[in-house]
Amino acid sequence: MRELDEPLGLSTADRVAILKQPWRLPVLAGRLASRWSRLTAGSRRYRGSHKPDALLVGYMGHFDVLLARLLYPRTTIILDHLIFASGTARDRGEDGVKAKLLSVLDRMATHCADVVVLDTAEHAAKLDGAVRDHGVIVPVGAPSAWFTAGEAARTKRTTSGDDDVRNADRPLTVVFFGLFTPLQGTPYIAQALRQLAERGVPVRTLLIGSGQDRAECEQILADSPAGQMVQWRDWVDSAELPRVVAEHDVCLGIVGTTDKALDVVPNKVYQGLAAGCAVVTSDTAPQRRAIGDGAILVPPGDPHALADALERLATDPAALRAAREHAAAAAEAFVPEQAVAPLVAALERAVAAEGDR
């Protein structure tokens, strides 16, 4: 496998800012033109007899897939389309003309690909009828590093007998990591943590990340005893994150109520399962279908139900052990080799069809 990569140099926050401030679009256009020029030059060595059998356009490749199709008109192109640009815009409060233009971008991108990778049936249903048969559902899963970290944490717990003690000296440890977007429902998480503190339930929480809803979360917890049981970290390096998460009893998924929140199984759910944590996330159709009883499911947007679930895990060691066992069993279906099996099959079909043209 060979890789051509010219990073755009814009963070997620930068891209959101451009979405909210259209006058900054020339910045995006300039970056795209510069990177496309480099990609075009770099791709020359992979033409003719060196043409690839297939070309994968990675996550958030809505624009890049257009260039890929121009450069390789007869090559099987796979688009990692785990997010619809228009859906992300609406999730962040943007609508109207912007969302409609991004819908056009989604349509153009998916029509350029021979295989469109999506993460849930709900997202696959959003494909145009003309390209719906190009879609393949592939669970996000978790990299091997998460499974390695989970196994190390399980070994440590087994030797220490740590699961058998839950009190003020050894509270339940909970971790959340994310960009504090509306999809994630972090204000509901903050409200649940506040309720737990008011009930006197021993829970210590690490909240990792920053973003749109973090200030509201800080405000919810500011004048509460929960504030003293919550640690904030703006960033954890991706290489360190699996170990950090695996050191906790519980990994939180999402509890948001937006349309997008109801359509996804977030990466942090798969990663939390792989890390050996008990996972608590929202009870939505895609999560229930993908994870089953591998996670503790609570209604979206219900901080009281979330607090109840965490209280049970904090006060009942048997419940925590059972939640971890269920998580470990569910995680086995999402090791990398298993997760990509639908894509491998779809790619074999697409390459065979390409050869018949």
C-alpha positions in Angstrom: 0.0 0.0 0.0 1.3 3.5 -0.9 0.1 6.7 0.6 -0.2 10.2 -0.8 -0.9 12.7 2.0 -0.8 16.5 1.9 -2.5 17.7 5.1 -4.8 20.6 4.8 -3.5 22.2 8.0 -6.9 23.1 9.3 -8.2 21.7 12.6 -11.8 20.7 13.2 -12.3 24.0 15.0 -10.9 25.9 11.9 -13.3 24.1 9.6 -16.3 24.9 11.9 -15.2 28.5 11.9 -15.2 28.6 8.1 -18.6 27.0 8.1 -19.9 29.8 10.4 -18.0 32.6 8.7 -18.3 32.1 4.9 -16.0 35.1 4.2 -13.1 32.8 5.3 -13.8 30.4 2.4 -10.9 31.8 0.4 -8.6 30.4 3.1 -10.0 26.9 2.4 -9.9 27.4 -1.4 -6.3 28.5 -1.2 -5.3 25.5 0.9 -7.1 23.1 -1.3 -5.5 24.5 -4.5 -2.1 24.2 -3.0 -2.5 20.7 -1.7 -4.3 19.5 -4.9 -1.3 20.8 -6.9 1.1 18.7 -4.7 -1.2 15.7 -4.8 -1.4 15.9 -8.6 2.3 16.1 -9.0 2.9 13.2 -6.5 0.3 11.0 -8.3 2.2 11.0 -11.6 4.3 8.1 -10.5 1.1 6.0 -10.0 -0.2 6.2 -13.5 -0.2 3.9 -16.5 1.1 0.4 -15.6 1.7 1.6 -12.0 -2.0 2.6 -11.6 -3.4 1.4 -8.3 -6.1 -1.3 -8.2 -8.0 0.8 -5.7 -7.7 4.2 -4.1 -8.9 5.1 -0.6 -9.9 8.7 0.1 -9.9 9.1 3.8 -12.2 10.6 6.4 -13.5 14.1 5.6 -12.4 13.6 2.0 -15.5 15.4 0.5 -13.3 17.5 -1.8 -10.4 15.2 -2.3 -12.6 12.5 -3.8 -13.4 14.9 -6.6 -9.7 15.2 -7.4 -9.2 11.4 -7.1 -11.9 10.8 -9.7 -10.3 13.3 -12.1 -6.9 11.8 -11.7 -8.0 8.1 -11.8 -11.2 7.9 -13.9 -11.1 4.1 -14.3 -9.8 3.2 -10.8 -12.0 1.8 -8.0 -12.3 4.6 -5.5 -13.3 4.1 -1.9 -14.6 7.1 0.1 -14.6 7.0 3.9 -17.8 8.9 4.3 -18.4 8.5 8.0 -19.9 12.0 8.3 -22.2 13.9 6.0 -21.1 17.5 5.8 -24.7 18.7 5.8 -25.6 16.6 8.8 -22.6 18.0 10.7 -23.6 21.5 9.9 -27.1 21.0 11.2 -25.8 19.3 14.3 -23.8 22.4 15.0 -26.8 24.7 14.5 -26.2 25.7 10.9 -29.1 25.4 8.5 -30.6 27.1 5.4 -28.4 27.9 2.4 -25.2 26.5 4.1 -26.7 23.1 4.8 -28.1 22.9 1.3 -24.8 23.7 -0.3 -23.1 21.1 1.9 -25.8 18.6 0.8 -24.7 19.2 -2.8 -21.1 18.5 -1.7 -22.2 15.3 -0.1 -24.0 14.2 -3.2 -21.1 15.1 -5.5 -18.6 13.2 -3.2 -20.6 10.1 -2.9 -21.4 10.0 -6.7 -17.6 10.1 -7.4 -16.9 6.9 -5.4 -17.4 3.3 -6.4 -17.5 2.2 -2.7 -18.9 4.5 0.0 -18.0 3.5 3.5 -20.6 4.4 6.2 -20.8 3.5 9.8 -24.5 2.8 10.4 -27.7 1.8 8.5 -29.1 5.2 9.3 -26.3 6.9 7.5 -26.5 4.5 4.6 -30.1 5.4 4.2 -29.1 9.0 3.5 -27.4 8.0 0.2 -29.1 8.9 -3.0 -31.0 6.1 -4.5 -28.7 6.2 -7.6 -25.6 5.3 -5.5 -27.2 3.4 -2.6 -25.9 0.1 -3.8 -22.3 1.6 -3.5 -22.7 1.9 0.3 -21.1 -0.6 2.7 -21.6 -0.4 6.4 -18.4 -0.8 8.4 -18.3 -0.3 12.2 -15.7 2.2 13.3 -14.1 -0.3 15.7 -10.9 0.4 17.5 -7.2 0.1 16.7 -5.2 -2.7 18.2 -3.6 -0.3 20.7 -6.9 0.0 22.5 -7.2 -3.8 22.9 -3.6 -4.0 24.2 -4.3 -1.3 26.8 -7.5 -3.0 27.9 -5.7 -6.3 28.4 -3.0 -4.6 30.4 -5.6 -2.9 32.6 -7.5 -6.2 33.1 -4.3 -8.0 34.3 -3.6 -5.2 36.7 -7.1 -5.3 38.2 -6.9 -9.1 38.5 -3.7 -9.0 40.5 -4.8 -6.1 42.7 -8.4 -7.2 43.4 -9.4 -3.6 42.7 -12.9 -4.3 41.6 -14.0 -5.4 45.1 -13.7 -2.0 46.8 -15.9 1.0 46.1 -16.0 3.8 48.8 -14.9 7.4 49.3 -11.3 6.3 49.2 -11.7 4.3 46.0 -14.5 6.0 44.1 -15.8 4.8 40.7 -13.6 6.3 38.0 -15.2 7.7 34.9 -13.7 9.1 31.7 -15.1 11.1 28.8 -13.1 12.3 25.8 -14.4 14.3 22.9 -14.9 17.7 21.3 -17.9 18.8 23.4 -20.2 19.0 20.4 -24.0 18.9 20.6 -23.9 15.4 19.3 -22.1 14.3 22.5 -24.6 15.9 24.9 -21.9 16.9 27.4 -24.1 19.3 29.3 -26.3 16.3 30.2 -23.1 14.5 31.4 -22.3 17.5 33.6 -25.8 17.6 35.0 -25.5 13.8 35.9 -22.2 14.4 37.6 -23.7 17.2 39.6 -26.6 15.0 40.7 -24.2 12.2 41.8 -22.3 14.6 43.9 -25.5 15.9 45.5 -26.5 12.3 46.3 -23.0 11.7 47.9 -22.1 8.9 45.4 -18.3 8.3 45.2 -17.4 9.0 41.5 -14.3 10.7 40.2 -14.4 11.8 36.6 -11.8 12.9 34.0 -13.2 15.0 31.1 -10.8 15.3 28.2 -11.2 17.8 25.3 -12.5 21.2 24.6 -15.1 22.6 22.2 -18.5 24.2 21.7 -20.2 23.0 24.9 -17.4 22.9 27.4 -18.0 26.3 28.9 -21.6 25.3 29.7 -20.3 22.1 31.3 -17.9 24.1 33.4 -20.7 26.4 34.5 -23.0 23.5 35.5 -20.2 22.0 37.7 -18.7 25.3 39.0 -20.7 25.8 42.2 -21.2 22.0 42.9 -19.3 19.6 45.0 -18.9 17.6 41.8 -16.5 20.3 40.7 -14.0 18.9 43.1 -14.4 15.3 41.8 -13.9 16.3 38.2 -10.5 16.7 36.5 -10.3 18.6 33.2 -7.6 18.0 30.5 -7.7 19.9 27.2 -5.8 17.2 25.3 -4.3 13.8 25.5 -2.0 12.5 22.8 -3.6 9.8 20.7 -0.8 7.4 21.5 -1.4 7.9 25.3 -5.2 8.0 25.2 -5.8 4.2 25.2 -3.8 3.7 28.4 -5.5 6.7 30.0 -9.0 5.4 29.2 -8.2 1.8 30.2 -7.2 3.0 33.7 -10.8 4.0 34.4 -13.8 1.9 35.4 -16.3 3.5 33.0 -16.0 5.1 29.6 -18.9 7.4 28.6 -20.2 7.4 25.1 -22.7 10.1 24.0 -26.1 11.2 25.3 -27.0 14.0 22.9 -30.4 14.4 21.3 -29.6 15.9 17.9 -30.5 14.1 14.7 -26.9 13.1 14.1 -26.6 11.8 17.7 -29.4 9.4 17.0 -27.8 8.1 13.8 -24.2 7.2 15.0 -22.2 4.7 17.1 -19.4 7.0 18.2 -15.7 5.9 18.1 -15.4 6.4 21.9 -18.0 3.5 22.4 -15.9 1.0 20.4 -12.7 2.3 22.0 -14.1 2.1 25.5 -15.2 -1.5 24.9 -11.7 -2.4 23.6 -10.1 -0.7 26.6 -11.9 -3.0 29.0 -14.1 -0.3 30.5 -17.8 -0.6 31.3 -19.5 1.6 28.7 -22.5 3.9 29.3 -24.0 5.5 26.3 -27.4 6.5 24.8 -30.1 4.1 24.0 -30.5 4.7 20.2 -31.3 2.3 17.4 -27.8 2.1 15.9 -26.1 1.7 19.3 -28.6 -0.9 20.5 -28.2 -2.8 17.2 -24.4 -2.7 17.1 -23.5 -3.2 20.8 -26.5 -4.9 22.3 -25.9 -5.6 26.0 -22.2 -4.8 25.6 -23.0 -1.3 27.0 -25.3 0.2 29.5 -27.9 2.2 27.5 -29.7 5.2 28.9 -32.2 7.5 27.2 -30.6 10.4 25.3 -30.8 13.7 27.0 -31.7 12.2 30.4 -29.1 13.2 33.1 -31.1 11.5 35.8 -31.0 8.1 34.1 -27.3 8.6 33.4 -26.7 9.4 37.1 -28.7 6.3 38.2 -26.6 4.1 35.9 -23.4 5.4 37.3 -24.6 5.2 40.8 -25.3 1.5 40.4 -21.9 0.9 39.1 -20.4 2.9 41.9 -22.2 1.1 44.6 -22.4 -2.5 43.3 -19.1 -4.2 42.4 -20.9 -7.1 40.9 -22.8 -4.8 38.5 -19.5 -3.2 37.4 -17.8 -6.6 36.9 -20.8 -7.8 34.8 -20.7 -4.6 32.7 -17.1 -5.1 32.0 -17.6 -8.7 31.0 -20.4 -7.8 28.6 -18.2 -5.0 27.2 -15.3 -7.4 26.6 -17.6 -9.9 24.9 -19.0 -7.2 22.6 -15.5 -5.9 21.8 -14.5 -9.2 20.2 -16.7 -8.4 17.2 -14.9 -5.1 16.5 -11.2 -6.1 16.4 -9.7 -4.6 13.2 -9.8 -7.8 11.2 -13.5 -8.3 12.0 -14.5 -4.7 11.5 -13.2 -4.4 8.0 -14.6 -7.7 6.7 -17.6 -6.0 5.0 -15.3 -3.5 3.3 -12.9 -6.2 2.0 -15.9 -8.1 0.5 -17.2 -4.9 -1.1 -13.8 -4.0 -2.4 -13.3 -7.4 -4.0 -16.7 -7.0 -5.8 -15.8 -3.5 -7.0 -12.4 -4.5 -8.3 -13.9 -7.4 -10.1 -16.5 -5.2 -11.7 -13.7 -2.7 -12.7 -11.9 -5.5 -14.5 -15.0 -6.4 -16.4 -15.4 -2.9 -17.8 
